[in-house]
């Protein structure tokens, strides 16, 4: 059983991004919000996902959507990555894994591959919330395969935009 189901209110939270700027879920309303819970910049697949979604960063606001990555720690490493790769999408730092736990992301605070620099989410996850803050869609995976691509997310957002902000 998943912690959150479609139609459930998403747990509100405030996190700082890797540059220290605060970001609050409820303050994004009435826009849709896409949260991408990711492993971290150390993972080659995640680095690719960061870059892939960042390439579409100008389109998300045009689709009435705020997009943010959520990672479990590694503020310094993610800030360096964000500067080097000119990330315009926020990378939110869930230092203690509390937000990942609230969203039911598996493996929160798991020490993958005996890492000692920061913890990570073992399973990537994507949550899409409507403008009222309700979960509208979610994907949980043990690997990036099966996760929505930016093109897929834009299609979903286009449908939602013409369906009262609901997917």
N, C-alpha and C positions, 0 to 999 in steps of 0.2 A: 504494500500500500504506500503510495506517495504521500508526503506530508501536505502538499498543496495540490488541489484539483482545479480544473477549469471552473471559473466562477467564484473561487475563493478570493478574499481580499489578500493582496500581497502584503507581507509584513513590512511596515515602514522602517526605514533606517537612514542613518547619516554616516557616510564614510568619507575619508579624504582620498583624493586621487594621489597618484605617485608624485605629483608636484606640490602637494599640500593643500590643494583647493577642496573645500568641503562640497559634498554632493548629497542631496537628500531626495529619496524616492518620491515622497509626497509632493515636493516642490516642482516636480516635472509635469504634474497635471495641468491642463487637460490633455496633454500629449500622451500618445502611446509610449511605452518604454520597453526596450529590448535589453535584457541583462544577459551577458555571455560570461558564465563562470568558466574560467580557463585555468590551466595548469600554471604556466608562468613563462617568462621570457627565456628560460634555460632550455625549454622544450622546442626542438626544431619545428614540429607541427604547429605548436601554439604561436611561434614567431610568424609562421606563414599565415595563420588565421588573423593575427593582429594586423599584418600588412594588407591582407586581402580585404578585410572589412574596412580598414582605414582608407583604402582606395575609393570607397563609396561614401565616405564620411559627409560629404556635402549633400548627398541625396536624402539621408535620413531625416533631417529637419524639414525638407520639402515634402516628406511623406507624413508630417505631423508626428514624428517619432524621435525620442531621445535614445541613444545607444550608448552603453557603457560596458566595458569589461570589468569583471570582478576577479581578483586573484587573492590567494591566501598568503599574504606576506610578501617580502622582498621589495619593499618600497625603494630602496637605493638602486637595486638592480633594474627595476622597472622604470625609474626616472631616467637612468642612463640610456636604457633602450628607447624610451619615448623621445628623448632629445635627439639621439642618433638617427632614428627613423622618422622623425618629424610626425609623431602621432598626434592627430587632432581629436581622436576619440579618447575619452577619459579611461584610465586604468585605475579602478578603485581598489584600495588596499583593505582587505578584510583580515587584519593582522591575527586575530585570535580564532577565526573561523566561525564566529557567532552568526554572521549573516548566511553563510553557506549552510549551517545547521538549520536555520529557520526556513530556508528554501528546500531543505532535504537533499542537498547535493552530497553524494556519496564520497567517502574518503576524506572528509574535512579534517585538516590537521594530521593527515597521514604522511609519514616520512618516506616518500617514494625513493627507491634506489639508494637508501641510506644517506639522503641529502642532509646536510647539517646547516646550510645557510638560510633556508626558509622552507616552510611547509607548503603543501599544495593540495588542490582538489584532484583526486584521482580520476573522477569521471567528469568530463566536461558537461555543461548543461546550459541550455538557453531557455529563458523565460520571457514571454511577451505579455505585457500588461496593457489593458485598454486605458482610455483616458480617465476612467473612474478608479483606477488602481486595482482592478480585478484581473486575476490570471486568466488569459485568453488562450494560451497555447504554451506547451513546454516540451522540451526534448532533453532526455538524459541518455548519455551514451558512455560506453567504456573506451571509446576511441573517437576521433573526429569523424570517422565514416558515419554517415547517417545524420550528422548535424546539418542544420540548414546553411546553405551558402548565402553570401550577400545578395545574390540575384534572387534566390528563393525568398529571403526575408523581404526584399523590396516588392516582390509579387504578393506576398501575404499582406504587407502594409497597404499596397494599392487596393487590394480587396477590402481590407478593413476600413480604409478611408471612405469607401463608397458604401459601407455597411454600418454606418454609425459608430465607427471606431472599434468594431467587434470582428474578430476572426471566426 
